């Protein structure tokens, strides 16, 4: 077994950006409207993400563009 653990990864080491996530945090709040729409949809649908998939995609597109 490697030093990375049973499922790989850097156990105990500081993660590098790809392990943290694909997109950096939205510090400039460029996609707040899309985020709020998605969260409101989740709340109103009883947290069933299937009902809000179109808004999730809209947020993802916003993050990729900005």
Predicted model as a PDB file, atoms N, CA, C, CB and O in Angstrom, pLDDT in the B-factor column:
MODEL        1                                                                  
ATOM      1  N   UNK A   1       0.849  -1.190   0.000  1.00 49.00           N  
ATOM      2  CA  UNK A   1       0.000   0.000   0.000  1.00 49.00           C  
ATOM      3  C   UNK A   1       0.886   1.242   0.000  1.00 49.00           C  
ATOM      4  CB  UNK A   1      -0.961   0.004   1.229  1.00 49.00           C  
ATOM      5  O   UNK A   1       1.948   1.245   0.623  1.00 49.00           O  
ATOM      6  N   UNK A   2       0.472   2.265  -0.672  1.00 52.00           N  
ATOM      7  CA  UNK A   2       1.274   3.482  -0.764  1.00 52.00           C  
ATOM      8  C   UNK A   2       1.094   4.341   0.484  1.00 52.00           C  
ATOM      9  CB  UNK A   2       0.894   4.283  -2.019  1.00 52.00           C  
ATOM     10  O   UNK A   2       0.226   4.070   1.314  1.00 52.00           O  
ATOM     11  N   UNK A   3       1.909   5.360   0.607  1.00 56.00           N  
ATOM     12  CA  UNK A   3       1.839   6.261   1.753  1.00 56.00           C  
ATOM     13  C   UNK A   3       0.622   7.163   1.690  1.00 56.00           C  
ATOM     14  CB  UNK A   3       3.092   7.101   1.837  1.00 56.00           C  
ATOM     15  O   UNK A   3       0.333   7.869   2.656  1.00 56.00           O  
ATOM     16  N   UNK A   4      -0.104   7.157   0.567  1.00 56.00           N  
ATOM     17  CA  UNK A   4      -1.257   8.029   0.404  1.00 56.00           C  
ATOM     18  C   UNK A   4      -2.521   7.517   1.061  1.00 56.00           C  
ATOM     19  CB  UNK A   4      -1.513   8.239  -1.032  1.00 56.00           C  
ATOM     20  O   UNK A   4      -3.500   8.258   1.142  1.00 56.00           O  
ATOM     21  N   UNK A   5      -2.544   6.286   1.532  1.00 56.00           N  
ATOM     22  CA  UNK A   5      -3.729   5.732   2.157  1.00 56.00           C  
ATOM     23  C   UNK A   5      -4.443   4.779   1.216  1.00 56.00           C  
ATOM     24  CB  UNK A   5      -4.668   6.842   2.593  1.00 56.00           C  
ATOM     25  O   UNK A   5      -4.048   4.618   0.062  1.00 56.00           O  
ATOM     26  N   UNK A   6      -5.501   4.148   1.719  1.00 61.00           N  
ATOM     27  CA  UNK A   6      -6.213   3.123   0.959  1.00 61.00           C  
ATOM     28  C   UNK A   6      -6.858   3.667  -0.313  1.00 61.00           C  
ATOM     29  CB  UNK A   6      -7.270   2.489   1.827  1.00 61.00           C  
ATOM     30  O   UNK A   6      -6.921   2.961  -1.320  1.00 61.00           O  
ATOM     31  N   UNK A   7      -7.330   4.890  -0.284  1.00 65.00           N  
ATOM     32  CA  UNK A   7      -8.035   5.459  -1.434  1.00 65.00           C  
ATOM     33  C   UNK A   7      -7.248   6.575  -2.095  1.00 65.00           C  
ATOM     34  CB  UNK A   7      -9.390   5.978  -1.010  1.00 65.00           C  
ATOM     35  O   UNK A   7      -7.823   7.369  -2.841  1.00 65.00           O  
ATOM     36  N   UNK A   8      -5.981   6.655  -1.848  1.00 63.00           N  
ATOM     37  CA  UNK A   8      -5.145   7.687  -2.454  1.00 63.00           C  
ATOM     38  C   UNK A   8      -5.287   9.004  -1.726  1.00 63.00           C  
ATOM     39  CB  UNK A   8      -5.496   7.865  -3.920  1.00 63.00           C  
ATOM     40  O   UNK A   8      -5.893   9.074  -0.656  1.00 63.00           O  
ATOM     41  N   UNK A   9      -4.739  10.022  -2.295  1.00 61.00           N  
ATOM     42  CA  UNK A   9      -4.832  11.342  -1.684  1.00 61.00           C  
ATOM     43  C   UNK A   9      -3.650  11.608  -0.775  1.00 61.00           C  
ATOM     44  CB  UNK A   9      -6.130  11.479  -0.905  1.00 61.00           C  
ATOM     45  O   UNK A   9      -2.865  10.707  -0.477  1.00 61.00           O  
ATOM     46  N   UNK A  10      -3.532  12.824  -0.348  1.00 57.00           N  
ATOM     47  CA  UNK A  10      -2.414  13.239   0.498  1.00 57.00           C  
ATOM     48  C   UNK A  10      -2.861  13.255   1.956  1.00 57.00           C  
ATOM     49  CB  UNK A  10      -1.883  14.634   0.072  1.00 57.00           C  
ATOM     50  O   UNK A  10      -3.272  14.299   2.463  1.00 57.00           O  
ATOM     51  N   UNK A  11      -2.787  12.134   2.623  1.00 66.00           N  
ATOM     52  CA  UNK A  11      -3.180  12.059   4.037  1.00 66.00           C  
ATOM     53  C   UNK A  11      -2.195  12.859   4.880  1.00 66.00           C  
ATOM     54  CB  UNK A  11      -3.240  10.579   4.524  1.00 66.00           C  
ATOM     55  O   UNK A  11      -1.001  12.559   4.901  1.00 66.00           O  
ATOM     56  N   UNK A  12      -2.693  13.869   5.567  1.00 69.00           N  
ATOM     57  CA  UNK A  12      -1.852  14.652   6.446  1.00 69.00           C  
ATOM     58  C   UNK A  12      -1.077  15.757   5.760  1.00 69.00           C  
ATOM     59  CB  UNK A  12      -0.913  13.765   7.128  1.00 69.00           C  
ATOM     60  O   UNK A  12      -0.479  16.595   6.436  1.00 69.00           O  
ATOM     61  N   UNK A  13      -1.069  15.784   4.446  1.00 70.00           N  
ATOM     62  CA  UNK A  13      -0.368  16.837   3.728  1.00 70.00           C  
ATOM     63  C   UNK A  13      -1.356  17.909   3.297  1.00 70.00           C  
ATOM     64  CB  UNK A  13       0.381  16.265   2.510  1.00 70.00           C  
ATOM     65  O   UNK A  13      -2.553  17.652   3.166  1.00 70.00           O  
ATOM     66  N   UNK A  14      -0.853  19.082   3.082  1.00 72.00           N  
ATOM     67  CA  UNK A  14      -1.707  20.183   2.640  1.00 72.00           C  
ATOM     68  C   UNK A  14      -2.206  19.913   1.217  1.00 72.00           C  
ATOM     69  CB  UNK A  14      -0.941  21.533   2.703  1.00 72.00           C  
ATOM     70  O   UNK A  14      -1.403  19.627   0.329  1.00 72.00           O  
ATOM     71  N   UNK A  15      -3.535  20.001   0.989  1.00 62.00           N  
ATOM     72  CA  UNK A  15      -4.054  19.698  -0.353  1.00 62.00           C  
ATOM     73  C   UNK A  15      -3.636  20.738  -1.383  1.00 62.00           C  
ATOM     74  CB  UNK A  15      -5.570  19.602  -0.317  1.00 62.00           C  
ATOM     75  O   UNK A  15      -3.461  21.917  -1.077  1.00 62.00           O  
ATOM     76  N   UNK A  16      -3.484  20.267  -2.599  1.00 64.00           N  
ATOM     77  CA  UNK A  16      -3.182  21.159  -3.709  1.00 64.00           C  
ATOM     78  C   UNK A  16      -4.508  21.573  -4.349  1.00 64.00           C  
ATOM     79  CB  UNK A  16      -2.228  20.472  -4.757  1.00 64.00           C  
ATOM     80  O   UNK A  16      -5.504  20.876  -4.157  1.00 64.00           O  
ATOM     81  N   UNK A  17      -4.565  22.673  -5.099  1.00 58.00           N  
ATOM     82  CA  UNK A  17      -5.827  23.195  -5.622  1.00 58.00           C  
ATOM     83  C   UNK A  17      -6.780  22.204  -6.275  1.00 58.00           C  
ATOM     84  CB  UNK A  17      -5.527  24.217  -6.585  1.00 58.00           C  
ATOM     85  O   UNK A  17      -7.979  22.312  -6.017  1.00 58.00           O  
ATOM     86  N   UNK A  18      -6.354  21.242  -7.102  1.00 57.00           N  
ATOM     87  CA  UNK A  18      -7.346  20.328  -7.686  1.00 57.00           C  
ATOM     88  C   UNK A  18      -8.112  19.522  -6.649  1.00 57.00           C  
ATOM     89  CB  UNK A  18      -6.669  19.384  -8.636  1.00 57.00           C  
ATOM     90  O   UNK A  18      -9.259  19.150  -6.897  1.00 57.00           O  
ATOM     91  N   UNK A  19      -7.514  19.238  -5.491  1.00 59.00           N  
ATOM     92  CA  UNK A  19      -8.198  18.488  -4.451  1.00 59.00           C  
ATOM     93  C   UNK A  19      -9.198  19.359  -3.692  1.00 59.00           C  
ATOM     94  CB  UNK A  19      -7.188  17.894  -3.488  1.00 59.00           C  
ATOM     95  O   UNK A  19     -10.139  18.837  -3.094  1.00 59.00           O  
ATOM     96  N   UNK A  20      -9.007  20.671  -3.708  1.00 59.00           N  
ATOM     97  CA  UNK A  20      -9.909  21.570  -3.006  1.00 59.00           C  
ATOM     98  C   UNK A  20     -11.183  21.818  -3.788  1.00 59.00           C  
ATOM     99  CB  UNK A  20      -9.222  22.880  -2.722  1.00 59.00           C  
ATOM    100  O   UNK A  20     -12.222  22.078  -3.182  1.00 59.00           O  
ATOM    101  N   UNK A  21     -11.145  21.751  -5.075  1.00 60.00           N  
ATOM    102  CA  UNK A  21     -12.310  22.015  -5.898  1.00 60.00           C  
ATOM    103  C   UNK A  21     -11.895  22.555  -7.249  1.00 60.00           C  
ATOM    104  CB  UNK A  21     -13.248  22.989  -5.205  1.00 60.00           C  
ATOM    105  O   UNK A  21     -10.748  22.956  -7.450  1.00 60.00           O  
ATOM    106  N   UNK A  22     -12.827  22.560  -8.156  1.00 63.00           N  
ATOM    107  CA  UNK A  22     -12.531  22.973  -9.515  1.00 63.00           C  
ATOM    108  C   UNK A  22     -12.458  24.486  -9.624  1.00 63.00           C  
ATOM    109  CB  UNK A  22     -13.574  22.428 -10.473  1.00 63.00           C  
ATOM    110  O   UNK A  22     -11.551  25.020 -10.263  1.00 63.00           O  
ATOM    111  N   UNK A  23     -13.411  25.189  -9.003  1.00 64.00           N  
ATOM    112  CA  UNK A  23     -13.480  26.636  -9.125  1.00 64.00           C  
ATOM    113  C   UNK A  23     -13.020  27.310  -7.844  1.00 64.00           C  
ATOM    114  CB  UNK A  23     -14.897  27.075  -9.471  1.00 64.00           C  
ATOM    115  O   UNK A  23     -13.282  26.807  -6.751  1.00 64.00           O  
ATOM    116  N   UNK A  24     -12.340  28.435  -7.962  1.00 74.00           N  
ATOM    117  CA  UNK A  24     -12.024  29.198  -6.753  1.00 74.00           C  
ATOM    118  C   UNK A  24     -13.302  29.781  -6.168  1.00 74.00           C  
ATOM    119  CB  UNK A  24     -11.002  30.325  -7.058  1.00 74.00           C  
ATOM    120  O   UNK A  24     -14.315  29.890  -6.859  1.00 74.00           O  
ATOM    121  N   UNK A  25     -13.253  30.150  -4.912  1.00 80.00           N  
ATOM    122  CA  UNK A  25     -14.424  30.752  -4.271  1.00 80.00           C  
ATOM    123  C   UNK A  25     -14.807  32.045  -4.968  1.00 80.00           C  
ATOM    124  CB  UNK A  25     -14.154  31.015  -2.783  1.00 80.00           C  
ATOM    125  O   UNK A  25     -13.962  32.737  -5.534  1.00 80.00           O  
ATOM    126  N   UNK A  26     -16.068  32.353  -4.919  1.00 87.00           N  
ATOM    127  CA  UNK A  26     -16.601  33.546  -5.590  1.00 87.00           C  
ATOM    128  C   UNK A  26     -16.489  34.753  -4.647  1.00 87.00           C  
ATOM    129  CB  UNK A  26     -18.092  33.322  -6.028  1.00 87.00           C  
ATOM    130  O   UNK A  26     -17.492  35.271  -4.156  1.00 87.00           O  
ATOM    131  N   UNK A  27     -15.258  35.182  -4.410  1.00 88.00           N  
ATOM    132  CA  UNK A  27     -15.027  36.300  -3.479  1.00 88.00           C  
ATOM    133  C   UNK A  27     -15.637  37.606  -3.977  1.00 88.00           C  
ATOM    134  CB  UNK A  27     -13.533  36.493  -3.254  1.00 88.00           C  
ATOM    135  O   UNK A  27     -16.005  38.467  -3.177  1.00 88.00           O  
ATOM    136  N   UNK A  28     -15.744  37.754  -5.277  1.00 93.00           N  
ATOM    137  CA  UNK A  28     -16.281  38.998  -5.838  1.00 93.00           C  
ATOM    138  C   UNK A  28     -17.807  38.963  -5.956  1.00 93.00           C  
ATOM    139  CB  UNK A  28     -15.665  39.260  -7.210  1.00 93.00           C  
ATOM    140  O   UNK A  28     -18.415  39.944  -6.383  1.00 93.00           O  
ATOM    141  N   UNK A  29     -18.425  37.848  -5.583  1.00 94.00           N  
ATOM    142  CA  UNK A  29     -19.893  37.698  -5.608  1.00 94.00           C  
ATOM    143  C   UNK A  29     -20.474  37.946  -6.997  1.00 94.00           C  
ATOM    144  CB  UNK A  29     -20.539  38.658  -4.607  1.00 94.00           C  
ATOM    145  O   UNK A  29     -21.517  38.584  -7.142  1.00 94.00           O  
ATOM    146  N   UNK A  30     -19.792  37.439  -8.003  1.00 95.00           N  
ATOM    147  CA  UNK A  30     -20.230  37.647  -9.379  1.00 95.00           C  
ATOM    148  C   UNK A  30     -21.435  36.785  -9.740  1.00 95.00           C  
ATOM    149  CB  UNK A  30     -19.091  37.357 -10.330  1.00 95.00           C  
ATOM    150  O   UNK A  30     -22.163  37.102 -10.681  1.00 95.00           O  
ATOM    151  N   UNK A  31     -21.650  35.705  -9.006  1.00 95.00           N  
ATOM    152  CA  UNK A  31     -22.745  34.787  -9.325  1.00 95.00           C  
ATOM    153  C   UNK A  31     -23.716  34.640  -8.159  1.00 95.00           C  
ATOM    154  CB  UNK A  31     -22.191  33.420  -9.712  1.00 95.00           C  
ATOM    155  O   UNK A  31     -24.348  33.596  -8.002  1.00 95.00           O  
ATOM    156  N   UNK A  32     -23.834  35.677  -7.347  1.00 96.00           N  
ATOM    157  CA  UNK A  32     -24.728  35.611  -6.189  1.00 96.00           C  
ATOM    158  C   UNK A  32     -26.188  35.396  -6.573  1.00 96.00           C  
ATOM    159  CB  UNK A  32     -24.606  36.874  -5.380  1.00 96.00           C  
ATOM    160  O   UNK A  32     -26.898  34.649  -5.899  1.00 96.00           O  
ATOM    161  N   UNK A  33     -26.640  36.031  -7.633  1.00 97.00           N  
ATOM    162  CA  UNK A  33     -28.036  35.890  -8.046  1.00 97.00           C  
ATOM    163  C   UNK A  33     -28.348  34.433  -8.374  1.00 97.00           C  
ATOM    164  CB  UNK A  33     -28.337  36.790  -9.261  1.00 97.00           C  
ATOM    165  O   UNK A  33     -29.364  33.898  -7.931  1.00 97.00           O  
ATOM    166  N   UNK A  34     -27.481  33.796  -9.146  1.00 96.00           N  
ATOM    167  CA  UNK A  34     -27.681  32.399  -9.522  1.00 96.00           C  
ATOM    168  C   UNK A  34     -27.639  31.494  -8.297  1.00 96.00           C  
ATOM    169  CB  UNK A  34     -26.622  31.961 -10.538  1.00 96.00           C  
ATOM    170  O   UNK A  34     -28.414  30.545  -8.186  1.00 96.00           O  
ATOM    171  N   UNK A  35     -26.723  31.799  -7.379  1.00 94.00           N  
ATOM    172  CA  UNK A  35     -26.609  31.003  -6.158  1.00 94.00           C  
ATOM    173  C   UNK A  35     -27.870  31.120  -5.320  1.00 94.00           C  
ATOM    174  CB  UNK A  35     -25.390  31.440  -5.340  1.00 94.00           C  
ATOM    175  O   UNK A  35     -28.380  30.117  -4.820  1.00 94.00           O  
ATOM    176  N   UNK A  36     -28.377  32.336  -5.162  1.00 96.00           N  
ATOM    177  CA  UNK A  36     -29.584  32.550  -4.360  1.00 96.00           C  
ATOM    178  C   UNK A  36     -30.794  31.879  -4.988  1.00 96.00           C  
ATOM    179  CB  UNK A  36     -29.850  34.041  -4.186  1.00 96.00           C  
ATOM    180  O   UNK A  36     -31.625  31.309  -4.281  1.00 96.00           O  
ATOM    181  N   UNK A  37     -30.901  31.942  -6.318  1.00 96.00           N  
ATOM    182  CA  UNK A  37     -32.009  31.266  -7.000  1.00 96.00           C  
ATOM    183  C   UNK A  37     -31.966  29.770  -6.727  1.00 96.00           C  
ATOM    184  CB  UNK A  37     -31.959  31.531  -8.519  1.00 96.00           C  
ATOM    185  O   UNK A  37     -32.994  29.157  -6.439  1.00 96.00           O  
ATOM    186  N   UNK A  38     -30.789  29.189  -6.815  1.00 95.00           N  
ATOM    187  CA  UNK A  38     -30.636  27.749  -6.581  1.00 95.00           C  
ATOM    188  C   UNK A  38     -30.985  27.389  -5.135  1.00 95.00           C  
ATOM    189  CB  UNK A  38     -29.197  27.301  -6.905  1.00 95.00           C  
ATOM    190  O   UNK A  38     -31.721  26.431  -4.895  1.00 95.00           O  
ATOM    191  N   UNK A  39     -30.464  28.147  -4.178  1.00 94.00           N  
ATOM    192  CA  UNK A  39     -30.735  27.858  -2.770  1.00 94.00           C  
ATOM    193  C   UNK A  39     -32.213  28.025  -2.430  1.00 94.00           C  
ATOM    194  CB  UNK A  39     -29.895  28.764  -1.880  1.00 94.00           C  
ATOM    195  O   UNK A  39     -32.765  27.241  -1.658  1.00 94.00           O  
ATOM    196  N   UNK A  40     -32.856  29.047  -3.004  1.00 96.00           N  
ATOM    197  CA  UNK A  40     -34.292  29.223  -2.779  1.00 96.00           C  
ATOM    198  C   UNK A  40     -35.089  28.063  -3.360  1.00 96.00           C  
ATOM    199  CB  UNK A  40     -34.768  30.540  -3.390  1.00 96.00           C  
ATOM    200  O   UNK A  40     -36.065  27.613  -2.760  1.00 96.00           O  
ATOM    201  N   UNK A  41     -34.676  27.582  -4.524  1.00 96.00           N  
ATOM    202  CA  UNK A  41     -35.337  26.444  -5.143  1.00 96.00           C  
ATOM    203  C   UNK A  41     -35.190  25.207  -4.250  1.00 96.00           C  
ATOM    204  CB  UNK A  41     -34.754  26.176  -6.551  1.00 96.00           C  
ATOM    205  O   UNK A  41     -36.153  24.468  -4.047  1.00 96.00           O  
ATOM    206  N   UNK A  42     -33.995  24.986  -3.724  1.00 94.00           N  
ATOM    207  CA  UNK A  42     -33.784  23.840  -2.838  1.00 94.00           C  
ATOM    208  C   UNK A  42     -34.693  23.924  -1.608  1.00 94.00           C  
ATOM    209  CB  UNK A  42     -32.307  23.764  -2.403  1.00 94.00           C  
ATOM    210  O   UNK A  42     -35.297  22.934  -1.197  1.00 94.00           O  
ATOM    211  N   UNK A  43     -34.774  25.112  -1.040  1.00 96.00           N  
ATOM    212  CA  UNK A  43     -35.616  25.302   0.152  1.00 96.00           C  
ATOM    213  C   UNK A  43     -37.075  24.996  -0.147  1.00 96.00           C  
ATOM    214  CB  UNK A  43     -35.486  26.736   0.679  1.00 96.00           C  
ATOM    215  O   UNK A  43     -37.743  24.294   0.613  1.00 96.00           O  
ATOM    216  N   UNK A  44     -37.560  25.529  -1.258  1.00 96.00           N  
ATOM    217  CA  UNK A  44     -38.981  25.379  -1.584  1.00 96.00           C  
ATOM    218  C   UNK A  44     -39.329  23.971  -2.069  1.00 96.00           C  
ATOM    219  CB  UNK A  44     -39.375  26.390  -2.643  1.00 96.00           C  
ATOM    220  O   UNK A  44     -40.496  23.581  -2.036  1.00 96.00           O  
ATOM    221  N   UNK A  45     -38.336  23.207  -2.515  1.00 94.00           N  
ATOM    222  CA  UNK A  45     -38.616  21.859  -3.022  1.00 94.00           C  
ATOM    223  C   UNK A  45     -38.286  20.783  -1.992  1.00 94.00           C  
ATOM    224  CB  UNK A  45     -37.827  21.604  -4.302  1.00 94.00           C  
ATOM    225  O   UNK A  45     -38.240  19.600  -2.332  1.00 94.00           O  
ATOM    226  N   UNK A  46     -38.058  21.169  -0.759  1.00 95.00           N  
ATOM    227  CA  UNK A  46     -37.726  20.188   0.261  1.00 95.00           C  
ATOM    228  C   UNK A  46     -36.349  19.582   0.059  1.00 95.00           C  
ATOM    229  CB  UNK A  46     -38.758  19.102   0.280  1.00 95.00           C  
ATOM    230  O   UNK A  46     -36.127  18.414   0.375  1.00 95.00           O  
ATOM    231  N   UNK A  47     -35.436  20.364  -0.461  1.00 92.00           N  
ATOM    232  CA  UNK A  47     -34.037  19.970  -0.689  1.00 92.00           C  
ATOM    233  C   UNK A  47     -33.917  18.787  -1.653  1.00 92.00           C  
ATOM    234  CB  UNK A  47     -33.372  19.616   0.639  1.00 92.00           C  
ATOM    235  O   UNK A  47     -33.039  17.938  -1.499  1.00 92.00           O  
ATOM    236  N   UNK A  48     -34.796  18.744  -2.635  1.00 92.00           N  
ATOM    237  CA  UNK A  48     -34.698  17.744  -3.701  1.00 92.00           C  
ATOM    238  C   UNK A  48     -33.962  18.390  -4.872  1.00 92.00           C  
ATOM    239  CB  UNK A  48     -36.124  17.216  -4.139  1.00 92.00           C  
ATOM    240  O   UNK A  48     -34.534  19.184  -5.618  1.00 92.00           O  
ATOM    241  N   UNK A  49     -32.717  18.047  -5.018  1.00 91.00           N  
ATOM    242  CA  UNK A  49     -31.864  18.725  -5.994  1.00 91.00           C  
ATOM    243  C   UNK A  49     -32.288  18.466  -7.440  1.00 91.00           C  
ATOM    244  CB  UNK A  49     -30.432  18.291  -5.806  1.00 91.00           C  
ATOM    245  O   UNK A  49     -31.984  19.267  -8.323  1.00 91.00           O  
ATOM    246  N   UNK A  50     -32.986  17.359  -7.690  1.00 94.00           N  
ATOM    247  CA  UNK A  50     -33.436  17.076  -9.065  1.00 94.00           C  
ATOM    248  C   UNK A  50     -34.346  18.178  -9.593  1.00 94.00           C  
ATOM    249  CB  UNK A  50     -34.169  15.728  -9.122  1.00 94.00           C  
ATOM    250  O   UNK A  50     -34.307  18.507 -10.779  1.00 94.00           O  
ATOM    251  N   UNK A  51     -35.159  18.744  -8.718  1.00 94.00           N  
ATOM    252  CA  UNK A  51     -36.095  19.803  -9.126  1.00 94.00           C  
ATOM    253  C   UNK A  51     -35.378  21.102  -9.480  1.00 94.00           C  
ATOM    254  CB  UNK A  51     -37.103  20.065  -8.015  1.00 94.00           C  
ATOM    255  O   UNK A  51     -35.950  21.962 -10.150  1.00 94.00           O  
ATOM    256  N   UNK A  52     -34.150  21.249  -9.042  1.00 95.00           N  
ATOM    257  CA  UNK A  52     -33.423  22.512  -9.214  1.00 95.00           C  
ATOM    258  C   UNK A  52     -32.193  22.356 -10.104  1.00 95.00           C  
ATOM    259  CB  UNK A  52     -33.005  23.060  -7.860  1.00 95.00           C  
ATOM    260  O   UNK A  52     -31.322  23.226 -10.129  1.00 95.00           O  
ATOM    261  N   UNK A  53     -32.128  21.267 -10.817  1.00 95.00           N  
ATOM    262  CA  UNK A  53     -30.942  20.970 -11.629  1.00 95.00           C  
ATOM    263  C   UNK A  53     -30.654  22.075 -12.643  1.00 95.00           C  
ATOM    264  CB  UNK A  53     -31.122  19.639 -12.354  1.00 95.00           C  
ATOM    265  O   UNK A  53     -29.494  22.406 -12.887  1.00 95.00           O  
ATOM    266  N   UNK A  54     -31.702  22.645 -13.235  1.00 96.00           N  
ATOM    267  CA  UNK A  54     -31.503  23.702 -14.238  1.00 96.00           C  
ATOM    268  C   UNK A  54     -30.827  24.928 -13.615  1.00 96.00           C  
ATOM    269  CB  UNK A  54     -32.857  24.108 -14.871  1.00 96.00           C  
ATOM    270  O   UNK A  54     -30.025  25.593 -14.271  1.00 96.00           O  
ATOM    271  N   UNK A  55     -31.143  25.225 -12.364  1.00 96.00           N  
ATOM    272  CA  UNK A  55     -30.518  26.367 -11.695  1.00 96.00           C  
ATOM    273  C   UNK A  55     -29.079  26.053 -11.290  1.00 96.00           C  
ATOM    274  CB  UNK A  55     -31.334  26.772 -10.461  1.00 96.00           C  
ATOM    275  O   UNK A  55     -28.223  26.937 -11.276  1.00 96.00           O  
ATOM    276  N   UNK A  56     -28.825  24.803 -10.965  1.00 93.00           N  
ATOM    277  CA  UNK A  56     -27.464  24.386 -10.662  1.00 93.00           C  
ATOM    278  C   UNK A  56     -26.581  24.561 -11.897  1.00 93.00           C  
ATOM    279  CB  UNK A  56     -27.437  22.920 -10.176  1.00 93.00           C  
ATOM    280  O   UNK A  56     -25.448  25.035 -11.803  1.00 93.00           O  
ATOM    281  N   UNK A  57     -27.112  24.176 -13.043  1.00 94.00           N  
ATOM    282  CA  UNK A  57     -26.359  24.325 -14.299  1.00 94.00           C  
ATOM    283  C   UNK A  57     -26.135  25.801 -14.613  1.00 94.00           C  
ATOM    284  CB  UNK A  57     -27.105  23.637 -15.471  1.00 94.00           C  
ATOM    285  O   UNK A  57     -25.065  26.188 -15.083  1.00 94.00           O  
ATOM    286  N   UNK A  58     -27.155  26.622 -14.348  1.00 95.00           N  
ATOM    287  CA  UNK A  58     -27.032  28.066 -14.589  1.00 95.00           C  
ATOM    288  C   UNK A  58     -25.905  28.656 -13.729  1.00 95.00           C  
ATOM    289  CB  UNK A  58     -28.377  28.787 -14.283  1.00 95.00           C  
ATOM    290  O   UNK A  58     -25.134  29.492 -14.200  1.00 95.00           O  
ATOM    291  N   UNK A  59     -25.815  28.218 -12.474  1.00 93.00           N  
ATOM    292  CA  UNK A  59     -24.759  28.693 -11.584  1.00 93.00           C  
ATOM    293  C   UNK A  59     -23.392  28.224 -12.081  1.00 93.00           C  
ATOM    294  CB  UNK A  59     -25.004  28.201 -10.142  1.00 93.00           C  
ATOM    295  O   UNK A  59     -22.430  28.992 -12.081  1.00 93.00           O  
ATOM    296  N   UNK A  60     -23.309  26.967 -12.503  1.00 91.00           N  
ATOM    297  CA  UNK A  60     -22.054  26.440 -13.009  1.00 91.00           C  
ATOM    298  C   UNK A  60     -21.580  27.203 -14.247  1.00 91.00           C  
ATOM    299  CB  UNK A  60     -22.202  24.962 -13.331  1.00 91.00           C  
ATOM    300  O   UNK A  60     -20.395  27.510 -14.377  1.00 91.00           O  
ATOM    301  N   UNK A  61     -22.493  27.501 -15.138  1.00 92.00           N  
ATOM    302  CA  UNK A  61     -22.147  28.275 -16.332  1.00 92.00           C  
ATOM    303  C   UNK A  61     -21.644  29.661 -15.944  1.00 92.00           C  
ATOM    304  CB  UNK A  61     -23.363  28.393 -17.273  1.00 92.00           C  
ATOM    305  O   UNK A  61     -20.662  30.148 -16.504  1.00 92.00           O  
ATOM    306  N   UNK A  62     -22.311  30.287 -14.994  1.00 93.00           N  
ATOM    307  CA  UNK A  62     -21.872  31.611 -14.511  1.00 93.00           C  
ATOM    308  C   UNK A  62     -20.459  31.548 -13.953  1.00 93.00           C  
ATOM    309  CB  UNK A  62     -22.835  32.143 -13.432  1.00 93.00           C  
ATOM    310  O   UNK A  62     -19.639  32.418 -14.246  1.00 93.00           O  
ATOM    311  N   UNK A  63     -20.165  30.526 -13.150  1.00 90.00           N  
ATOM    312  CA  UNK A  63     -18.829  30.408 -12.563  1.00 90.00           C  
ATOM    313  C   UNK A  63     -17.772  30.161 -13.631  1.00 90.00           C  
ATOM    314  CB  UNK A  63     -18.800  29.282 -11.531  1.00 90.00           C  
ATOM    315  O   UNK A  63     -16.656  30.671 -13.527  1.00 90.00           O  
ATOM    316  N   UNK A  64     -18.110  29.382 -14.660  1.00 88.00           N  
ATOM    317  CA  UNK A  64     -17.130  29.123 -15.706  1.00 88.00           C  
ATOM    318  C   UNK A  64     -16.857  30.373 -16.529  1.00 88.00           C  
ATOM    319  CB  UNK A  64     -17.607  27.995 -16.612  1.00 88.00           C  
ATOM    320  O   UNK A  64     -15.728  30.600 -16.963  1.00 88.00           O  
ATOM    321  N   UNK A  65     -17.886  31.184 -16.744  1.00 90.00           N  
ATOM    322  CA  UNK A  65     -17.714  32.389 -17.552  1.00 90.00           C  
ATOM    323  C   UNK A  65     -17.027  33.513 -16.807  1.00 90.00           C  
ATOM    324  CB  UNK A  65     -19.040  32.865 -18.045  1.00 90.00           C  
ATOM    325  O   UNK A  65     -16.315  34.317 -17.408  1.00 90.00           O  
ATOM    326  N   UNK A  66     -17.234  33.576 -15.503  1.00 85.00           N  
ATOM    327  CA  UNK A  66     -16.696  34.705 -14.735  1.00 85.00           C  
ATOM    328  C   UNK A  66     -15.565  34.263 -13.838  1.00 85.00           C  
ATOM    329  CB  UNK A  66     -17.790  35.359 -13.900  1.00 85.00           C  
ATOM    330  O   UNK A  66     -14.992  35.081 -13.118  1.00 85.00           O  
TER     331      UNK A  66                                                      
ENDMDL                                                                          
END                                                                             
